[in-house]
Amino acid sequence: MWAARAVRERVGEHEEPAFAVLAYLIVGGFCVHYWLPFAWKEPFYILLSVAGAFAMLQPATAVLLLVASLGLYGIVASGLS
């Protein structure tokens, strides 16, 4: 508990608030990921990445990023590349 408070105070002094949100998201996501069954790990990381995009970017930019990502994935998965 005291470690989280110390990190929050140091991060708060030097970085934007979005960085602290992303840092907590990453640490919490890693802790949850450790205990997940193997079959759930990849979908969890995908959802965690989407949450991180919405934490760091404005909603319109995050949606555009997801659309571009899905478009690139569609091209690669279809075999057209």
C-alpha positions in Angstrom: 0.0 0.0 0.0 2.7 2.5 0.9 4.6 1.6 -2.3 1.6 2.5 -4.4 1.3 5.8 -2.6 5.0 6.6 -3.1 4.8 5.8 -6.8 1.6 7.9 -7.2 3.3 10.9 -5.6 6.4 10.6 -7.7 4.5 10.0 -10.9 2.1 12.9 -10.1 5.0 15.3 -9.8 6.5 14.6 -13.2 4.0 13.2 -15.6 0.5 13.7 -16.8 -2.4 12.1 -15.0 -3.0 9.8 -18.0 0.4 8.2 -17.4 -0.6 7.2 -13.8 -3.8 5.7 -15.1 -1.9 3.7 -17.7 0.7 2.6 -15.2 -2.0 1.3 -12.8 -3.8 -0.4 -15.8 -0.6 -2.2 -16.8 0.3 -3.3 -13.3 -3.2 -4.4 -12.5 -3.5 -6.1 -15.9 -0.3 -8.0 -15.3 -1.5 -9.2 -11.9 -4.8 -10.4 -13.4 -3.0 -12.0 -16.4 -0.8 -14.1 -14.2 -3.7 -15.9 -12.7 -5.8 -16.4 -15.8 -6.0 -19.8 -17.6 -3.8 -20.0 -20.6 -6.7 -19.9 -23.1 -7.9 -16.5 -21.7 -4.5 -14.8 -21.7 -4.4 -13.5 -25.3 -8.0 -12.2 -25.3 -7.3 -10.4 -22.0 -4.2 -8.7 -23.4 -6.2 -7.5 -26.4 -8.9 -6.1 -24.1 -6.2 -4.5 -21.9 -4.6 -2.9 -25.0 -8.0 -1.5 -26.1 -8.5 -0.1 -22.5 -5.0 1.5 -22.7 -5.8 3.1 -26.0 -8.9 4.7 -24.5 -7.0 5.7 -21.4 -4.3 7.5 -23.3 -6.1 8.8 -26.4 -9.2 10.8 -27.0 -12.2 8.5 -27.8 -12.3 9.5 -31.5 -8.6 8.8 -31.9 -8.8 5.5 -30.1 -11.7 4.4 -32.3 -9.7 5.4 -35.4 -6.7 3.4 -34.1 -8.9 0.3 -33.5 -10.5 0.6 -37.0 -7.0 0.9 -38.6 -5.8 -2.1 -36.5 -8.8 -4.2 -37.5 -8.3 -3.2 -41.2 -4.6 -4.2 -41.1 -5.5 -7.5 -39.3 -8.2 -8.2 -42.0 -5.7 -7.7 -44.8 -3.1 -10.0 -43.2 -5.6 -12.7 -42.2 -7.2 -12.7 -45.6 -4.0 -13.7 -47.3 -4.0 -10.7 -49.7 -0.7 -9.5 -48.4 
